[in-house]
């Protein structure tokens, strides 16, 4: 029996210690073949035509040509899945915006090398089947993006809760949705699979770029109109009801559907406790986290939206949700906000 072809990986890092750690760790995987390495982005640019990797790992901060500039220059004409290997650094989101598929946090005193290599290996496997999203070579000059006009629903919008879940490719996909929404959205909870430390930076980024208030959730926060709460990494986020008010519980606990926070944990909690109108949105990501929870929401009367295949970096989570009947309507990443707004305007 002929075995499946290994994923060809190129490692780019200016630190010899980091390079050797990554190369040694990934070489232990039967799914991966290390085809070479580069000591900086310029070196990588020169070696790529010969090495022809399927996936590249890249440090964000390197001397000379930065990882972000490399992505902007190279990816438009040479789509290649890139996994960022980064310390706790806000620039990782700029690199994701430039087209990187996903990222892994470099190990430190709190993270074991084994868990780092395991996470990196998993993300490389996912990246090898992902769709690379690239910026145009010469982006057109346009006016700053404007969010939608206010919904104005008042009391009606206070009786709606929205849950959104995403994984691989989701940081930018979620931003594409959120920046198109008005400031007076119904209360939202967002679960995005992300390493510890990054969810607050991600929430702050959304808060800067979107019309509504966005912040990392704290245990006990009230879910209210005009506020989107991002579930903190490494905690499960569930909606709870106290009288006619809804809050978010962010607590330690076992992984659900392989994740913490889990989209399924959020969606199932909404299906169980929410007595007002609900909307569930499932977006790009590997696996099936969120599909069963979205189905439970739909069975309780929620309006459910799934990202379509063509606009998903990985059509895993939304694909499974569509297959099991959890999705009422599919939409492209660029159109999900419009679909949501049209639905909200029907609520009185």
HELIX and SHEET records of a PDB file:
HELIX    1   1 UNK A   16  UNK A   27  1                                  12    
HELIX    2   2 UNK A   41  UNK A   51  1                                  11    
HELIX    3   3 UNK A   67  UNK A   74  1                                   8    
HELIX    4   4 UNK A   91  UNK A   97  1                                   7    
HELIX    5   5 UNK A  113  UNK A  127  1                                  15    
HELIX    6   6 UNK A  157  UNK A  159  5                                   3    
HELIX    7   7 UNK A  170  UNK A  178  1                                   9    
HELIX    8   8 UNK A  198  UNK A  209  1                                  12    
HELIX    9   9 UNK A  263  UNK A  273  1                                  11    
HELIX   10  10 UNK A  291  UNK A  299  1                                   9    
HELIX   11  11 UNK A  317  UNK A  323  1                                   7    
HELIX   12  12 UNK A  336  UNK A  344  1                                   9    
SHEET    1   A 5 UNK A  32  UNK A  38  0                                        
SHEET    2   A 5 UNK A   7  UNK A  12  1                                        
SHEET    3   A 5 UNK A  55  UNK A  59  1                                        
SHEET    4   A 5 UNK A  81  UNK A  86  1                                        
SHEET    5   A 5 UNK A 102  UNK A 105  1                                        
SHEET    1   B 7 UNK A 213  UNK A 216  0                                        
SHEET    2   B 7 UNK A 227  UNK A 230  1                                        
SHEET    3   B 7 UNK A 187  UNK A 192  1                                        
SHEET    4   B 7 UNK A 160  UNK A 166  1                                        
SHEET    5   B 7 UNK A 277  UNK A 282  1                                        
SHEET    6   B 7 UNK A 303  UNK A 307  1                                        
SHEET    7   B 7 UNK A 329  UNK A 331  1                                        
SHEET    1   C 2 UNK A 236  UNK A 242  0                                        
SHEET    2   C 2 UNK A 245  UNK A 251 -1                                        
END                                                                             
